[in-house]
Amino acid sequence: MIGQLIGNWVAGRRARIGAAILIAALGACAGEQKSSTSSKANESNEANGSLVSAGTPKSNAAPVTPAPSQTSASASARRTVLFVGTSLTAGLGLEPDSAYPMLIQRKIDSAGLPFEVTNAGVSGETSSGLLDRLDWLLRGKFDVVLLETGANDGLRGLPPSALRANLERALDRIKAARPDARVVLVQMEALPNLGAKYAADFHAVYPTVAKEKGVTLIPFLLAGVAGDRALNQADGVHPNYRGERIVAANVWSGLKPVLVSLTQGQAP
């Protein structure tokens, strides 16, 4: 249902993506141009429908691409894992079935767990942009939601305090709408060229919010990938196919215990 809602939301709209580029320590190369518009203008564009799902690197938004198992006869018996994030989750530059959420689907199937993945990644999204579309996402049914946000906040040098406030608001709204859903927050990091204090404050947001809100925190999404040109696309920003497999392993190490505990009916 959530995939259909997202597809309906984006159908017929023009995606106006103000995708920013990771530079410096994340292996900066020439690639996408960092948006020169203000944060307010970018977030306005995102609120007007800049949804790109399942790694579609086109200017026209496409509906969410379901995992192959979604068409199976047993699909209705499965629970939904909703991946919400930036171009890193959307799988920009990769085939839709190679974005890490879809690689996670294969791991889920191999483990025999009754879950289906929906990829709701949006290129260029900030934590404020996430808030703008959260009501749409909450209209669908999901049992687990994984949040990957903040990379574009760091690129634009937005205050870590604003990131923290946005994460807290997002988590509060998810809890109010889906009190039984498990929430997984992905650690993101800021670029060191913004200064050691900024990087430290940015890093601290995630464990602080996760502890405060009682959600699961998993390590840095791009651990073992960031800064390695052999594992990234030509832009030096987004993982290539090899790098994406490492990203999927990073996420799976933290997500699998959540899915197993949910399957066994254990408390979070």
N, C-alpha and C positions, 0 to 999 in steps of 0.2 A: 504493500500500500504506500509506504513512504517513497519508494522509487517512482510510483505513478504520480504522486503529488508533486514531487520535484520536477518530473518531466512536464506535467501540466503547467507548472509555474513558469518554466523557461520557454515553453513552446511559443514561437512567433515573436519573441523579443530579441532585440539586438543586444549582444553582450558587449558592454563597454568596460574593458578590463584595464585597470591602471596597474598592471603587474610591475612590481618593483624587482630589481635584480640584487641578488646577494653578491657582495664584492668582498675584497680583502681576504680574511682568513678562511673563508669558505671556498677558496680556490678561484678567485675572481678572474673572469675572462670576459671578452667581448661577447655579448649575447643580447638578451632583452634589454630595452632601454628603461631605466628607472623613471617612473612617472614624475613629471615636473609640476604636476598640479598639487594643490594643497591637500592635506589629509581630509579636510572636510569635503572637498569636491570628489575625491576618490571614493569616500564612503557613500556619498550620495549616488554615485554611479553604481556601486555595488548594491545599494538598496533598490535600485531600479532594474535589477535583474541580470547582473553579470555572473551568471552561474554556468560553470563549465564542469561537467561531470565525467567521471571515468577517464580522465586524462585526455580529453579532447582539446588539442592545441589550436583550435580554430576560433575566429572571431564570432561566429554564430554559435550560440549555446546549443548543446545537444542534450537529449534526455539522459538520465542515468542509465548506464549499461549494466544490466543485471548479471550476476554470476551465472555460469551455465546451469548450475543446479536449481536455479530459480524456476526453470521451466519443467522440472521433474514433477512426477505425480506426488512426491512426498513434500513438496515445497510448503504446503499449507501447514504442515506439522512443525516446521522449523521456526526458530526465533530469529529476530532480526538484530544484526549488529550494524549500527549506523556510524560511518566514518565521516566526520566533519572536519574540514581543514582547508589549507591553501593549495597552491599549485603542486606542492610536494605530495599532498594526498591525492589530488586530481591525476597526478602522473603526467604532468606536462612534458611533451616530447616523446612519449612512449605510446605503444599500442594500448588501447583501453584495457585489455585483459592482462597487461603487464604492470599496471599500477599496483603498488604494494597492497592495497585492500583486496584486490583480486588474487594476489599471491597468498594472502592470508586465507582467502576462501578455500584455496587448494589445501592448505595446511589443516583447516577445519575439517574438510571432507576426509582427508587422510587419517585424521584423529578420530573420525566417526562421531563428531559432535553435531548436534542438531541446530546449526545456526546458518543463517544466510547473511551475506554482506551487501550493504548498499553504500556506494561511494558518493558522497555529497561534497567533494572538494571543489573549491572555487579559486581560480588564479587571482592573485593580487589582494586577497581579502585580509583585512586587519581584524583585530578583536572587536572593534566597533562595528565593522561590517557583519561579523558573525551575529551580533545582537540584532542587527537590522533584519536578518532573514530567519531568526530563530523561531518566530511564531509559525512560519511555514513548515519548518522541520518538525515542530512539536505537534502539528496536526496529524502526522503519521504515527504508526505504531512501531515501537522499537523496544528491545529489552536491554540492549547495551549500546552506549554511545561513547565513541572515542573522539576526543577533541584535540586537534592539532592546530594551534593558532598562536600568533605572536611574532612569527618570523618577519612579517611585513611591518609590524609595529617597530621592531628593532631596526629594520632597514631605514625607516623614516625618522629614527631617533625620537620616537614618541616616549613620553615619560613612563618608566616602569610602574609608577603609581597608577597611571591610567590603564595600563594593561591589567594590573591587579584588580582594579575596580570593575573592568569589563568582564574578566573571568568570574569574579564573584557574582556579578549580576547574571551571567549566563548560567552558572551552576545553580543559583537560586531558582531561576525560572524553569530549568530542567527538573529540578527536584519537585517544584510545585505542580508541574504538569504531569510528570512521570515519577512519582515517589518510589516505585518499585524498580526502576531502571538502574542498572549498574553504570557508573560513569568512570571512564578512564581518561586521564589527562596526560598529554605527552609533553615532556620537558623540551623546551627550545632554548637556544642560546643566542646572545647578541654578538655582534662583530667586535673584535678587540680594538678596532680603530676608533671606536666611539669612547674609548677610555676604560680603564680598569674598574673605576667605580660604577660606571653605567653597566658594564658587563656583569659585575657582581650583583648589583641591585636587580638587574633583569633576571639573572639565574635564580635568585632567591624568591622571586614571585611564585614560581611553580610549586616548590615544596611547601611554602607557607600557605598558599591557597588550598592545596591538596589536603594538608593536615586540618586546616580550619573547616573545610567543607566535607571532610570524610570521604574523599574519593581516591581511587587508585592512581598513583603516579608511576609512569614508566620512564626509563632513561631517555636521553637525547636521541631524537629521531634519526639524526645523521651520524651517529657514532660509528667510527670506522670508515666513513664515506666522505665526509666533509673535508675539503682540501686535497683530496686525492684525485688527480686529473684522470687517472686510469679508470676511476669509478664514476665519473661524471660526464655529462654531455659537454658539447663544445662551449656552452656558456659558462662552464665551471660551477654551475649552480645546482642544476637538477641532476639527480642520479641517472646514470645510463642503466641498461638492462642488468649488468653485473652489480652495480651499486644498489639497484632497487631490490635485489634479492637479499642483500645485507640489511637494508632498511626493513624489509618484511621480517627478517629474523629478529631484529631489534624489537619490533613491535610484538611479535608472537611470543617472545620470552616473557613479556609482562601481561599480555592479553590472555594467553592460554589458561593460566591459573584462574582467572576470572570466569572464563567460560566453563571450565571444569566444575568450579564451585557452584555456579548457577545451575548446571545440569544436575548436580548432586543435591541441590536444594540447601546448600550451606549458606550461612549468613555471610555478608560481605566483610 
